[in-house]
Amino acid sequence: MKCKACGALNDAGASFCKGCGIKLEASECYQCGAPADPDALFCSKCGSKLTTNDPVEGKTCQSCGFVNSAGTMYCHRCNQKIL
């Protein structure tokens, strides 16, 4: 499983990235939170790219660790204000 934050390759079923330590969310879209097939390239709900060769640029929620897109004011997962 590839970390969406740093791009490190992790073992299937890993809970945390061995490269950056962020919590891994293997089966959901990083943009909308919809369940995602681990082999899919794009989210079937919102169309966001699920895998990338570059680290995700954005803001990490300090409450839940979710990586939100740049410019986001509230977390897409937990709705907490991003500082």
PASEBA-1860 file (N, C-alpha, C; in nm, 3 decimals):
! residues 83
1> MKCKACGA> 0.084/-0.116/0.000/0.000/0.000/0.000/0.090/0.124/0.000 ~ 0.059/0.218/-0.087/0.138/0.341/-0.100/0.081/0.451/-0.012 ~ 0.167/0.513/0.066/0.125/0.624/0.152/0.091/0.745/0.067 ~ -0.025/0.803/0.090/-0.068/0.920/0.014/0.003/1.047/0.059 ~ 0.065/1.044/0.176/0.135/1.163/0.227/0.279/1.170/0.178 ~ 0.352/1.057/0.186/0.495/1.062/0.151/0.534/0.973/0.034 ~ 0.443/0.884/-0.010/0.471/0.798/-0.123/0.542/0.668/-0.090 ~ 0.572/0.643/0.039/0.641/0.520/0.078/0.551/0.399/0.054
9> LNDAGASF> 0.613/0.288/0.014/0.539/0.163/-0.004/0.537/0.089/0.128 ~ 0.418/0.051/0.172/0.398/-0.018/0.299/0.338/-0.155/0.275 ~ 0.352/-0.244/0.372/0.294/-0.377/0.363/0.142/-0.367/0.364 ~ 0.076/-0.458/0.294/-0.070/-0.462/0.294/-0.117/-0.483/0.437 ~ -0.217/-0.409/0.477/-0.271/-0.421/0.612/-0.201/-0.337/0.717 ~ -0.096/-0.264/0.676/-0.025/-0.178/0.772/-0.119/-0.067/0.818 ~ -0.108/-0.030/0.944/-0.192/0.077/0.999/-0.125/0.213/0.991 ~ 0.009/0.214/0.996/0.084/0.338/0.992/0.195/0.328/0.888
17> CKGCGIKL> 0.227/0.439/0.824/0.330/0.444/0.721/0.468/0.427/0.784 ~ 0.550/0.340/0.724/0.686/0.322/0.775/0.778/0.436/0.733 ~ 0.733/0.520/0.639/0.814/0.632/0.593/0.792/0.761/0.671 ~ 0.665/0.790/0.704/0.636/0.918/0.770/0.555/0.903/0.899 ~ 0.503/0.784/0.926/0.431/0.759/1.050/0.284/0.796/1.050 ~ 0.234/0.851/0.939/0.093/0.890/0.933/0.005/0.764/0.931 ~ -0.114/0.774/0.987/-0.207/0.662/0.985/-0.251/0.637/0.841 ~ -0.246/0.510/0.799/-0.284/0.473/0.663/-0.432/0.439/0.657
25> EASECYQC> -0.497/0.488/0.555/-0.637/0.458/0.530/-0.644/0.384/0.398 ~ -0.639/0.254/0.405/-0.624/0.172/0.286/-0.744/0.170/0.194 ~ -0.862/0.180/0.249/-0.978/0.152/0.165/-1.075/0.268/0.152 ~ -1.023/0.391/0.153/-1.114/0.503/0.130/-1.044/0.613/0.051 ~ -1.124/0.689/-0.020/-1.075/0.801/-0.100/-1.024/0.910/-0.007 ~ -0.904/0.961/-0.033/-0.849/1.067/0.052/-0.924/1.199/0.036 ~ -0.998/1.216/-0.072/-1.069/1.342/-0.096/-1.209/1.343/-0.035 ~ -1.288/1.236/-0.062/-1.427/1.237/-0.017/-1.458/1.135/0.092
33> GAPADPDA> -1.365/1.042/0.119/-1.384/0.943/0.224/-1.466/0.822/0.183 ~ -1.506/0.813/0.056/-1.585/0.699/0.009/-1.500/0.573/0.008 ~ -1.563/0.456/0.030/-1.488/0.330/0.019/-1.426/0.320/-0.120 ~ -1.302/0.271/-0.125/-1.232/0.262/-0.252/-1.166/0.127/-0.268 ~ -1.171/0.075/-0.388/-1.100/-0.048/-0.422/-0.951/-0.017/-0.418 ~ -0.870/-0.094/-0.343/-0.727/-0.066/-0.333/-0.655/-0.067/-0.468 ~ -0.711/-0.135/-0.568/-0.647/-0.141/-0.699/-0.697/-0.033/-0.795 ~ -0.799/0.043/-0.755/-0.855/0.146/-0.842/-0.762/0.267/-0.851
41> LFCSKCGS> -0.761/0.332/-0.965/-0.681/0.453/-0.983/-0.760/0.579/-0.949 ~ -0.893/0.572/-0.965/-0.979/0.687/-0.939/-1.096/0.647/-0.851 ~ -1.144/0.738/-0.770/-1.259/0.715/-0.683/-1.386/0.704/-0.767 ~ -1.467/0.602/-0.740/-1.590/0.584/-0.816/-1.699/0.684/-0.774 ~ -1.682/0.752/-0.660/-1.782/0.849/-0.615/-1.750/0.991/-0.662 ~ -1.625/1.037/-0.639/-1.594/1.178/-0.670/-1.496/1.193/-0.787 ~ -1.435/1.083/-0.831/-1.344/1.089/-0.945/-1.202/1.131/-0.911 ~ -1.171/1.153/-0.783/-1.035/1.193/-0.744/-0.937/1.080/-0.771
49> KLTTNDPV> -0.815/1.118/-0.804/-0.709/1.021/-0.825/-0.676/0.957/-0.691 ~ -0.673/0.822/-0.686/-0.649/0.751/-0.561/-0.501/0.722/-0.538 ~ -0.425/0.715/-0.643/-0.281/0.690/-0.629/-0.207/0.801/-0.700 ~ -0.087/0.826/-0.653/-0.007/0.932/-0.711/0.139/0.898/-0.698 ~ 0.220/0.948/-0.789/0.364/0.930/-0.779/0.427/1.037/-0.692 ~ 0.353/1.143/-0.667/0.403/1.254/-0.586/0.330/1.254/-0.452 ~ 0.395/1.300/-0.346/0.325/1.311/-0.219/0.207/1.407/-0.231 ~ 0.105/1.381/-0.153/-0.012/1.468/-0.152/0.028/1.601/-0.089
57> EGKTCQSC> -0.003/1.709/-0.159/0.021/1.841/-0.102/-0.109/1.888/-0.041 ~ -0.105/1.922/0.083/-0.226/1.966/0.149/-0.204/1.988/0.296 ~ -0.313/1.986/0.368/-0.310/2.011/0.511/-0.354/1.886/0.585 ~ -0.275/1.846/0.685/-0.310/1.731/0.766/-0.391/1.778/0.886 ~ -0.506/1.716/0.906/-0.592/1.749/1.019/-0.523/1.708/1.149 ~ -0.515/1.799/1.244/-0.450/1.770/1.371/-0.539/1.686/1.461 ~ -0.668/1.676/1.431/-0.760/1.596/1.512/-0.760/1.449/1.472 ~ -0.765/1.422/1.340/-0.778/1.283/1.295/-0.666/1.234/1.205
65> GFVNSAGT> -0.577/1.323/1.160/-0.465/1.283/1.075/-0.496/1.274/0.928 ~ -0.617/1.308/0.888/-0.657/1.300/0.748/-0.585/1.408/0.668 ~ -0.534/1.371/0.549/-0.466/1.468/0.463/-0.570/1.531/0.370 ~ -0.596/1.659/0.390/-0.694/1.734/0.311/-0.624/1.810/0.201 ~ -0.696/1.845/0.097/-0.637/1.921/-0.013/-0.599/2.061/0.035 ~ -0.500/2.118/-0.033/-0.453/2.253/0.002/-0.569/2.351/-0.006 ~ -0.575/2.445/0.084/-0.681/2.544/0.084/-0.804/2.505/0.163 ~ -0.808/2.381/0.213/-0.922/2.335/0.291/-0.923/2.402/0.427
73> MYCHRCNQ> -1.039/2.448/0.470/-1.050/2.512/0.602/-1.103/2.416/0.708 ~ -1.185/2.317/0.665/-1.240/2.219/0.758/-1.211/2.079/0.704 ~ -1.177/1.988/0.794/-1.140/1.852/0.756/-1.256/1.782/0.686 ~ -1.226/1.714/0.575/-1.329/1.641/0.500/-1.377/1.518/0.576 ~ -1.297/1.467/0.670/-1.335/1.347/0.745/-1.409/1.382/0.874 ~ -1.352/1.471/0.957/-1.409/1.494/1.091/-1.471/1.632/1.109 ~ -1.463/1.716/1.008/-1.522/1.851/1.008/-1.462/1.947/1.110 ~ -1.346/1.914/1.165/-1.279/2.006/1.257/-1.207/2.113/1.176
81> KIL> -1.196/2.233/1.232/-1.125/2.341/1.165/-0.977/2.306/1.157 ~ -0.919/2.326/1.038/-0.778/2.298/1.017/-0.699/2.424/1.048 ~ -0.602/2.409/1.135/-0.520/2.524/1.177/-0.405/2.546/1.084
END
